[in-house]
Every structure is written in C-alpha cells, then in structure tokens.
Amino acid sequence: MRKRAANRPLSVAGRTFERGSAGAAEIDVGEGLGGTRLVVPVRVVAGARPGPRLALIAGLRGDEVSAIEAVREAAARVAPDRLTGDLLAVPLANVAGFVDARRPVRGALERSFPGDPQGSAAARMAHAVFQAVVRKADLLVVLGAWRAGRHALPHVRTDIDAPGALPLAVGFGAPLVVHERGLGGTLVRAALAEGRAAILYHVGVARQLARDAVDGAVEAIVRLLREFAMLRGLSPRRPRPTVVRRVEELRA
C-alpha cells in the first residue's frame, strides 16, 4: 500500500479537506438533460489521523437502489474524529442513468473505465470519477446489484492474484470470494491495473430496496474499516471465506 503524507490535506473535485473534517464535493461529469451540467456527489471524511484511504462507489448503472443506500448510510455513520485515514463515498456514480433509464450511458458506464476525457459521454463520466476518487484511494469497494430475475449467495469478486485484493476481500467478510479478472472496462479491473486493491459486491436486486441487504452491506463496510484499523473496535469473529477460483454457471 502506498504511504500517505501524514498532514497533507485531501483534495477532491477542487475542494480541500483538512484532517478531522468532513463534507461534500461535486464531480463535474459533463452535460445532462436539457444542456444542464451533471455532477456526481462525493461524501468525504478526512480522518483525524493519517492512514489508508478507502473509496466506496455504487450506482454505476443508476438502478442499484440497495447499493446506493448502503454507501450513503455507511458514510453517514463514520465521524472524522473516530477515523484513521480517509473515506471517499460515491453513492450514485451514474447520475445520468438514474435520471433517465433509457439513456445509453446507463449500461455503458460500467464498462468504460478508466475512461477518456475526449471519448463518449460514458467514457468522459468514467474518467471524471476515476480521476477524482479512484486515483486518490488505496482501497476500493464497488457495490452493484443483481439484475432482475437473478440471485446468488453473497460473495465478493476480485482478481485474488492482484496485490492487496485478497486481504481486502477477506476483510469485507463475505462467506465466498470468487476469483475473477473481470472484463475490460470494469471499474474493479481498471483500479487493480492502477495498483489499487479493489473488490465487487452485489447488494440485492436492481430497482428494489432490500433492507436486510442494505444492513448487511453497511455492517460489512464497518467491519472492513475495523479490519484495516481505520475505526476502533473489534469485529465479530467470522470463518475465513471459501475462495473459489473457477465458477460454472448452470441455468434453468
């Protein structure tokens, strides 16, 4: 993990956060409906003490309701005076997809990372989020959702051979860790290529708010913060997850 300067302020999307402070920043991601500018909100918690920097990102399609709520609630629970390190939380990365489900960017953003400032609308949005948040982080948790009609046991997906990925997955506490290099353009794969430890976890089903799934994801995030000594307190002991290198899908 890269070492951070102990007292260097954290700058996100043009706003500076001193140690022991918290607030919101806005990432300009381009033009939206009616020619208005779209911004992606970021909740920033700059801990009172230096340490790892964790980024939480949800809403890459805009319909992952439970994942969006989990990031929002987890960030609200973390106070800067209790935090070692920094937390950057993006509950809704795809504002355009959330506003208008018919827009092509809804499905395109999650395959457009690390992005291109001169590319398509999705590539420009991906570039803005990646530059403002992911490149400032050491650890990344991407929260998604199962598409309608699909369900699975709770599990984390990542390239377990990438530096730092397996400890991050284990610290999250899911019962299964599935080895997956990921398709080109996915956020986890792009982050791993940049040297950031990154994992993907699905929270419920798209377009549905599942209270139990939200609560489970928030607990996992808090557990992860404690495992990496970013929050004080002991997490309940959990069995080490089963690591799966090969998956075969059976459909009925």
C-alpha positions in Angstrom: 0.0 0.0 0.0 1.3 3.4 -0.9 2.3 5.7 2.1 0.4 8.9 2.6 1.8 12.2 3.8 0.8 12.5 7.4 -0.7 16.0 7.4 -1.3 16.6 3.7 -4.9 17.9 3.1 -7.1 15.8 0.9 -8.4 17.5 -2.3 -11.4 16.1 -4.1 -13.0 17.8 -7.1 -11.5 21.1 -6.3 -12.4 21.1 -2.6 -9.8 20.7 0.2 -10.5 18.7 3.4 -8.2 19.2 6.4 -7.6 16.4 8.9 -10.6 15.8 11.1 -13.1 17.3 8.7 -16.0 16.0 6.6 -18.2 17.4 3.9 -19.4 17.0 0.3 -17.7 17.6 -3.1 -19.1 17.5 -6.6 -17.5 15.9 -9.6 -18.4 17.6 -12.9 -19.2 14.8 -15.3 -20.5 16.8 -18.3 -23.7 17.8 -19.9 -27.1 16.2 -18.9 -30.7 16.6 -20.0 -31.6 20.0 -21.4 -28.0 21.0 -21.6 -27.5 21.3 -17.8 -24.3 20.2 -16.1 -24.3 16.9 -14.3 -22.4 16.5 -11.0 -21.7 13.3 -9.0 -21.8 13.9 -5.3 -19.0 12.6 -3.1 -19.1 12.3 0.7 -15.6 12.9 2.0 -14.5 12.0 5.6 -10.9 13.1 6.3 -9.9 11.2 9.5 -8.3 12.8 12.4 -5.3 10.6 12.0 -3.4 9.6 8.7 -4.0 6.1 7.4 -5.4 4.1 4.5 -7.8 5.8 2.1 -10.9 3.8 1.2 -13.3 4.6 -1.7 -16.9 3.3 -1.8 -18.6 3.5 -5.2 -22.2 2.4 -6.1 -24.7 3.2 -8.8 -22.7 2.5 -11.9 -25.9 1.8 -13.8 -28.1 4.0 -11.6 -30.7 1.4 -10.7 -28.8 -0.4 -7.8 -31.1 1.0 -5.2 -29.9 -1.0 -2.2 -26.2 -0.5 -3.0 -26.7 3.3 -3.3 -28.5 3.4 0.1 -25.7 1.2 1.7 -23.0 3.6 0.6 -25.0 6.6 1.8 -25.7 5.0 5.2 -22.2 3.7 5.7 -20.6 7.1 5.0 -23.1 8.8 7.4 -22.0 6.5 10.2 -18.3 7.5 10.1 -17.3 10.5 12.1 -13.9 12.2 11.2 -12.8 12.3 14.9 -13.1 8.5 15.1 -11.5 7.7 11.7 -7.9 6.9 10.9 -7.3 7.5 7.2 -9.9 8.8 4.8 -13.2 7.7 3.3 -14.5 8.8 -0.1 -18.1 7.7 -0.7 -19.9 7.9 -4.1 -23.4 6.6 -3.6 -24.5 7.3 -7.1 -21.9 7.4 -9.8 -24.2 7.3 -12.8 -26.4 10.3 -12.3 -27.5 10.3 -16.0 -28.6 6.7 -15.8 -30.5 7.4 -12.6 -32.4 10.4 -14.1 -33.3 8.7 -17.4 -33.3 4.9 -17.6 -33.5 5.0 -21.4 -30.2 6.8 -21.8 -27.4 4.6 -23.3 -25.0 5.7 -20.6 -26.9 3.6 -18.1 -25.4 0.4 -19.4 -22.2 1.9 -20.9 -20.6 3.5 -17.8 -19.8 0.2 -16.0 -17.7 -0.9 -19.0 -16.0 2.4 -19.7 -13.2 2.7 -17.0 -10.7 4.2 -16.6 -12.4 6.5 -19.1 -11.3 9.0 -21.7 -11.8 12.8 -21.3 -12.2 13.1 -25.1 -14.3 10.0 -25.6 -18.1 9.2 -25.4 -20.4 10.5 -22.7 -19.9 7.3 -20.7 -16.1 7.5 -21.1 -16.0 11.1 -20.0 -18.1 10.3 -16.9 -15.8 7.3 -16.1 -12.7 9.4 -16.5 -14.0 12.1 -14.2 -15.0 9.7 -11.4 -11.8 7.7 -11.8 -9.5 10.8 -11.6 -11.4 12.4 -8.7 -11.9 9.4 -6.5 -10.2 6.1 -7.5 -6.7 7.5 -8.2 -6.8 9.1 -4.7 -7.7 5.8 -3.0 -5.6 2.9 -1.7 -8.6 0.6 -1.4 -11.8 0.4 -3.4 -15.2 -1.3 -2.8 -17.6 -1.3 -5.7 -21.2 -2.1 -4.8 -23.5 -3.3 -7.5 -26.8 -5.2 -7.8 -28.1 -8.3 -9.4 -30.2 -7.7 -12.4 -33.9 -8.6 -12.1 -34.5 -12.4 -12.0 -31.0 -13.3 -10.8 -29.9 -14.2 -7.3 -26.8 -15.7 -5.7 -25.1 -16.3 -2.4 -23.4 -13.2 -1.0 -19.9 -13.1 -2.4 -17.0 -10.9 -3.3 -15.5 -10.9 -6.8 -11.9 -9.8 -7.5 -8.6 -10.9 -9.0 -7.2 -12.6 -6.0 -3.7 -12.7 -7.6 -3.6 -8.9 -7.7 -1.6 -7.2 -4.8 -3.8 -6.5 -1.8 -7.0 -7.8 -3.4 -7.4 -11.0 -1.3 -6.8 -9.3 2.1 -9.4 -6.7 1.1 -11.9 -9.4 0.2 -11.3 -11.3 3.4 -11.6 -8.1 5.5 -15.0 -7.4 3.9 -16.3 -10.6 5.5 -18.4 -12.2 2.7 -18.6 -16.0 3.0 -17.3 -16.5 -0.6 -14.5 -14.9 -2.6 -14.7 -15.6 -6.3 -11.6 -15.2 -8.4 -12.4 -13.0 -11.4 -10.1 -10.9 -13.5 -13.1 -9.0 -14.9 -14.0 -7.8 -18.3 -12.1 -4.9 -19.9 -13.5 -1.6 -18.9 -14.9 -2.6 -15.5 -14.1 -0.4 -12.6 -12.5 -3.1 -10.4 -10.2 -4.3 -13.2 -9.2 -0.7 -14.0 -8.5 0.0 -10.4 -6.4 -3.2 -9.9 -4.4 -2.2 -13.0 -3.6 1.1 -11.3 -2.3 -0.7 -8.2 -5.4 -0.2 -6.0 -6.8 -3.2 -4.1 -10.4 -3.5 -5.3 -13.4 -5.8 -4.9 -17.0 -6.0 -6.2 -20.0 -6.9 -4.0 -23.7 -7.1 -5.1 -26.3 -5.7 -2.7 -29.7 -7.0 -3.5 -31.6 -6.8 -6.9 -31.7 -3.8 -9.2 -34.7 -1.4 -8.7 -35.5 -2.9 -5.3 -34.7 -1.6 -1.8 -34.0 -4.6 0.4 -33.5 -3.6 4.0 -31.7 -6.7 5.0 -29.2 -6.4 2.1 -28.5 -2.8 2.9 -27.9 -3.6 6.6 -25.6 -6.4 5.7 -23.5 -4.3 3.4 -23.2 -1.4 5.9 -22.1 -3.9 8.5 -19.5 -5.3 6.1 -18.1 -1.9 5.4 -17.8 -1.0 9.1 -16.1 -4.4 9.6 -13.7 -3.6 6.8 -12.8 -0.3 8.4 -12.1 -2.0 11.6 -10.0 -4.8 10.0 -7.8 -2.1 8.4 -7.5 -0.3 11.7 -9.4 2.7 10.3 -12.1 2.5 13.0 -11.6 1.4 16.6 -13.5 -1.6 17.9 -13.4 -5.4 17.4 -15.4 -7.1 14.7 -17.2 -10.3 15.4 -15.1 -13.3 14.5 -16.1 -14.9 11.2 -14.9 -18.0 9.5 -12.3 -17.4 6.8 -14.2 -17.3 3.5 -14.2 -20.0 0.9 -12.0 -18.9 -2.1 -13.3 -20.1 -5.4 -11.0 -19.9 -8.5 -13.4 -21.5 -11.0 -17.1 -21.0 -11.5 -19.5 -22.8 -13.8 -23.0 -21.3 -14.3 -25.9 -23.6 -14.5 -29.2 -22.0 -15.7 -32.7 -23.3 -15.7 
